[in-house]
Amino acid sequence: MAVNRRELLRIMGGACSALALSNFAKAQAASGGKYQPTRKSLDEYRIPEWFRDAKFGIWSHWGPQSAIERGDWYARNMYMEGSDQYLYHAETYGHPTKVGYKDLVNDWKAEKWDPDHLMSLYKKAGAKYFFSMGVHHDNFDLWDSKYTRWNSVNMGPKRDVVGTWQKAAHNQGLRFGVSEHLWISYKWWATSHGADTSGPLAGISYDGADPQFADLYHDADCARYIDRLDWNDDGIPDSWKRHYVDRMTDLIDKYQPDLLYTDGHLPFEDYGLKVVSHLYNVSAQAHGGQTEAVYTSKADTDCAIGTCLLDHERGVSDGIAKNPWQTDTCIGQWHYNRGEKYKTAKKVIDLLTDIVSKNGNLLLNFPLPNSGQLDFEEMTVLEGITAWMNVNSEGIYSSRPWKIYGEGPSTKVKIESGNFNEDKQKDLTSEDIRCTAKDSAVYAFVMGRPEKMVVVNALGLKSPQAPGNIRNVELLGHKGEVKWKQDEASLSVEMPAERLSDIGITLKVALG
């Protein structure tokens, strides 16, 4: 059978890839690395206790696209004829045949960025870990990358953003994570290879089609994804997969992150498994043989047995999950958008307590503008979170789910676990309660300001949860004692006249 040159190169490339991965596995075994780049080996992984105890992290989803301050996916959407961002780009900067994304990356100045100050604010707000974005779909690394000129040390702020964030996090005693959105870049950037279909520049290619910028926008073959964005590995060439592994290995080796977030499933199977096993083995080398790192995937099949942490983007669980998990969400859009209406501190705390009661953690993004300085409205949200956490976080940190996650009207609404469902959950009120457990106490979070009395049915002597006798009840933040009564039906607690919080209050209930 005749084999043409293209097919021969494909076969040889696949053989070389398999050999490289095989050699990588042998090298790991020789060096004593516990994890091999196989599903079977990674099945042995378990989420470390530090992550289960931490509960709350803050994320800076910040990069060159933030410089434009026009919201999410600007780099892709500016090449989509007729979209709001395309129209804004043409009016503000020029038509994308003449002024492309490559010309905007140096507009990212970060002139007021003070990572140490921001990290101190995030720590005060209760964050136990911090995430820097490492690279978005735009293929622009936020560190001194070995494998691409398109990075924040060469261009834009001309600073090692990841490394600077890492130092600030470690100075505050926070665990450090990095997010990567790179794997899908090959398809995501396809729009930059298009052209207008109407108007005076119809048929003239956008700047992404210029081969001298293929190291940013990818090669011409990616143009077949202009009209669709399939969020899967299909059609992505091995050359890109190998390059992806090189970039991720460089990131891991330079910063040894405690957490690595992938925006999607574990990509490219053998290639992705190589990245995950390397992350875990590097972590073990840094922690006396104990793997402390966490890798996240949004596919439950990836995390069913060991391997990684399941992450729900803007999503929650319908009940207490068997394995630890995480929600990643944002107070507004992922990239900064001028005039955005943010989540309130109340909404954030509602999400946090609900998620923690169901065995999860919350990773919350505060989108920074071009300057690198939080705006006034963001500071207001952060201050509200800080005030509540200063009083009530005892029942958050190091807690575990109780027998039920809670009670009240919100628990009557069925929600499928998964991504993009956080808005389907009813707003929590003083009739809604979320529960956690720690040591011999149950923490009952009342998600609003009750006027006179709090009733918790699950803490009644004859409730299905059978809590046993209650020894004492405290109201966190209240200096005096509270009047309470446990009978067969419920626990009843009289509220003092003191107004503690409109967001919610916490009862610490000592059992046994």
N, C-alpha and C positions, 0 to 999 in steps of 0.2 A: 504494500500500500504506500503510495506517495505521500510524503508529509511536507507541507510548505514551510517556508522559513518562520513564519509567525507561529505556526503550531509547534515547530521544533523548539523555538525559544520558550513557549509556554510550558512545554513538557520539561525542558531543562531547568526552567525557573522553579517549577514545582518540586523537582528532584533536589535542587539546591536548598530550597526552603526546608524540605523534610530533613535533609542532612544537617542543616544548621540547627534545627530544633533538636534533633537527636544528639548532636554534639553538645548542645546547651544542657540537656538532661544529664549527660555523662559528666560534664563539668560540675554541675550541682552536686551530683552524687559524690564525686571525688573531693569536693570542698566541704562536705558534711552538711549541705543544705537539706533541711527536712523535707521540703516540698518540691516535688517534681511538677513539670508543666503538664499534668494530666488531671482529668476529673477525679479519678480514683484517689490520687494522692491528696488533692485538695479537699476531698470529703472529710478528712480528719480535722480540718480547721474548725475552730470555735471562736465566737465573738469574745474578745477580752472583757474582763470585769470592769476595767476602767471606763470603757465606753458605756456599759450598762448603767454605771453609776452617774455618768456625766449628764445625761438627759438633754442638754441644751447647748447648741453651738451657733455661732454667727458666721456669716459668709460675706465676702466681698466679691460679688460678681461684677468685675470692673476691668475694663480693657479699652482698646482703641475705639470700639463702637460706642462706649460711654461718652467719648469726646463730643459726639454730635448731639447727644442729649435728646434723642428722638425715639427712644424705646428699643424694643427687642428686634434682633435680626436685621438691623439696619444694613449691614454689609451685603446680605442676600437680597433684601427687598428693594434696595436702591436700583437694582437691575431688573425689577419686575415692572414693566411698562404700565403706567396708570396707577400704581399703588401710591399711598400717601407719602411713603418715604422716597419713592422715585420722583414724585412731583416736587417734594421739598428739596431733594438733592439737585435737581435740574435748576430750580430757582435760586438756590443758595450758593451752590458750588460750580454748577455747569453740567452739561449733558454727560452721561456716563460713557459716551464714546470718547470724551475729551478729558474729563476729570473722573477718575475712578477711586475705588476704596484705597488703593495703594497710595494715592495722593493725600489721603486724609489721616493716615496713621500718625503723622508727625504733628497733627493738631492736638493729640492727646498730650497735655502738658503736665498735669498733676502738680501744679505750682503751689497748692496749699495743702498737699498731702502730708499729714503728720501721723504716721502709723503708730507711734508710741502712745500718742494722746488718744487716738481712736481705740487702741487695744485696751487702754485703761478704762475707757467708757464701757466697752463690751464686757470686760471682766466685772465691773460694778453692776452691770445689768444681769449678771449671773451666768454668762457663757463659760463653759468649761473647755470648749475647743473652738478653734477658729479655722476657717477655710479661705484660702486665696484661690481665685481662678488661676489655672496654669496656662490653659490655651482653650480658646473658644473654637467654634466651627470655622472661624475666619482664618485659621491656620497661622496665627500670630502668637508666638511663645512669649510669656511674661517672665522669662528668665534668660540668663546668658547661654542660650542654646548652642550646642555643638553642631546642630544639623540644619539650621535655617538662619539666613540673614534677617528674616522677618521676626525680630524679637525686640523686647523693650529695652535692652541694653544698647542695641544699635540704633534704634529709632524711638520716636515718641518721647517719653520722659527720660530716656537713656539711663534707666535704673533697673537693677535686678528686683523686680516687684515681688516675685515669690520669695526670694531670699530676705528681702527687707521685712516683709510681713512675718516670715518665719522667726526672725530675730526678735521682733516686737512681741510675738505670741509667747515665745520661750521666756522672754524677760518678765512676762506677767504670769508665768506658770501654767499657760494653756497648752493643750495638745494642738498639733498643727496638721492641717489637711490641705490637699490640693485637688481641684476639680479639673478633669480633662473632658473636652467635648470634641476632640480631634478626629476620632475614627471616622465619623460620618462626613467630614469636611469634603471628601472627594465628590460626593453627590450634592452636598449643600451649596457648593460654590458654582454649580453648573450654570446658574442664571447669569453669571458674569461673562459667559461665552455667547450670550444671545445678542439680539438686536431688536430695535423697534420694528413693529409691523406696519406702522403708519407714520405720517408726518414727514418733515423735510430730511430726517436722518434715517428713514426706514431702510433696513437691509444693511446698514453699516454696523459692523461688529462693535460691541462694547470692549473696553480695554482688557477684559479677562481673556480675550482670544489672542492677545499679543504673546507669542511664545517666550519673549524675554522675561515675562512675569509668571511663567508656569510654576515657579517654585512657590508662588502665593496662591494662584487661582487654579492650579493643576493643569494637566495636559488636555489637549483638544478632545480626547475620548470621553471625558466626563460630560461633554455637552449633550450626550444622549439623555441626561437626567434633567434637562431644562424644564420640561413640562410636568415632572412629577418628582417627589422626594420620597422614595421608598426607604423607610427607616430599618434597613436590614443590610446584611453583608453582600448580597447578590450583586455581581458585576464589578465589585471593587477589585482592582488588580493586585497581584501579590507584591508588586513593587511598592505600592502604597502601604500594604500591611507590614512589610519589612521596615519601611521608613517609620511607620507608627511605633513599632517596637523600639527602634533606635531612640526616638524622641522620648518615649516613656521611660526607657532604661536610664537615659541621661537625667531625666527629672528625678527619678528615684535615687539614683546614685548621688546626685548633688545634695538633695534635701532630706532624704530618708523620712518621708512623711509618715505621720501616725495614721493618716487616712488618705485614701485615693478614691475619688468619686468619678465614675464613668457615666456620661449622659446617655444612658440606654442600657442595653444588655451587655454582657461580657462579649466583646467583639472578636471576630476572626478566629474563633475556636483555638487552635494550637498557638496562634500568635498571642491572643489574649491571655491564655493560660500561662504563657511564658512571662508576661508582665505581672500577673497576680502572684505566681510562685516566687518571682524575683523580689517583689515587694515584701512578701512574708519572710523570705530568707534573709534579706537585708535587715529587716526589723529584728529578727532573732539574733543576728550578729551584734546588733547594737544594744540588746537587752538580755545579755547573758544566756542566750539560747531560747528565750521565751518570745514568741511572736506577739507583739503588741499592736501591730498594724491592722487596719480595717479597710477592706475594699468593698465598694458598693456597686450593686447592679439593680436595674429596674425590672428584671425578669425573675419571677418567682421560681422558675425552673432552675435558674443558676444557683439559687440560695437554698434550695429545698433541703440539702444535706451539706452542712459545712460550707466551704468554698468562699462565701461572701455574705455581706449584709444586704438585705432587701430594702430598697429605697423607693418610696412613693413620691413622685413629683406632684406637689400641690394636692396631695391625697392623704386620706386617713384610712384606718382599719375599721371594719364593722364590729370588732370585738377584740378580746384579749388574744393576741397572736402567740403561738407556741414559741417562736424564735424572736429575738430582738429585731427591730426594724427601725427605719427612720423616715420621717417626712422632710422633704426639702421644699421650702416655699419662700415667698418674698413678700415684703410689705407693699410692694407696687409691681412694676414690671421688672424683669431680670436686669436689663440695662436701664440706666437712668433715663427718665422721660420727664421733661419739664411740664409742670402743672399736674402731675399724676396725683390721684387720690389714693392715699395709703390706707392699709389696714390700721385700725385703732389698736392701742395697747390692749384693750379689752378683748378684741378678736384674737390677738396673738396669745394671750393668756388662756383663753378658751381652747385654742388649738393645743397649746402646750399641755394643759392638764388632761385633756381628752386623750392625747397621744401617749403621754406617760402612763396613764391608767390602763392603757392597752399594750404595754410592754414596748413602747417606742421612744424614740428621741426626736427632737425638733431641731432642724438646721434652718436658720432664718437669714435671708439675704437683706442687707441694707444697701441698695444700689447707690454707689457714689457717682456724683457728676464729674465732669472733666477736671475740676479743681482738686478732687480728692477730699473734699470737705463736706460732711453731712449738711443738708439744708435744714431750715428751721423746723419744718413739719416732721422730718425724720428724727430730729432731736427730741421733739415732743413725744413721739411714739416711744423712743428709747428710754426717755425719762419715766414714762408711765410703766414700762416693763420693769425698770430698775426699782421703782418704789414698791411694786407688788412683790417682786422677788426678795427684796430686803426683809420682808415680813414673813412670806409664805414658803420660801424655797426649801425649808426643812423637810417638807413632805414630798419634794420633788427629787432631790439628789439622793442617790443610793437606795431609792425605794424600788419596790417590785410590785407587780399587780396583786391586788387582793382577790378575793373569791369572785367578785363581780367588778366590772369597771365603773359602774355607777347606776344611778336611777334618776327618774324624772321624765318629762315629756320627750326630750331629745333621744332617749333610749328606745322609744317606740317607733322611731323612723328607721327603716332598714336601708343600709347603705352598703353597696358592694365595695369590698376592699380594693384599692388600686390607685391609679393616678388620676389627677384632675377631678377629684370629687369633693374637695374641701368645702365648696360652696353649697353642696347638697345637704350638708348637715345644718339643722336648725340652729339659730342663734341661741346660746345658752343663757339661762336666766336663773334667778334665785330658787327656782323650783328644780333645777338640775344640779345633781351632785356627781362628782367624780371621786374615786377612791384609789388610794395607794396604801402599801403596807411597808413598815420598816421596824425591825426588832419586834417588840410586842405591841406596837401601836398601829392603828388604822388612821389614816389622814383622810378626812372627808372634806373635799373642796366644794364649797357652795358657790355656784357660778353667778353671783349677783349679790346685791345688798339686801338681805332679808330684814323685814321691818321689826318683827317681834319674836318669832319662833322659827327654829329649824327642826324639821322632823326627818329622821333617817330611818326608813323602814327596815333596811338590811341589817341594822344594828339592834333590832328587837330580839328578845330572848328566844322567841319561837319563829324567827324568820328562817327561810330556807338556808341562809348562810350560817346559821347557828354560831354566832360570834362568842357566846358565853357571857359571863358577867363582865361588866365594864367597871374598872377601878377608878378612873378619873377622866374628866373631859376638860381640855384647855381650848381657849380661843387664841390662836396665834396673833400676837400684836396687842392683845388686851392684857393689861397688867393685873387686873383683879380676877377673882374667881367668877365662874359662870354657874347659873343654876341649871341643873340637868336632871333628867329622869329616864331610866330605862325600864320599860315594861315588856310584856310579851310581844306587843305589836311593833314597837319602835324605840328609838332614842329621841327624846325631845330636849332641846336646848334653848333657853331663853336668851335673847340677844340683849346686850347692854345698850344704853342710850348712845354710847360713843360710836361715832361714824368712822369705821375703819377704812373701808374701800368700796367704791362703786363697782369695781371689777369683780370682786369676790372675796370670800373669807375662808379660813381653814380651821376645822376642828381637829385637834389631836386627841384621839380616843385611845386610852390605855386599856388593854384587855387582860383578862386572866388574874 
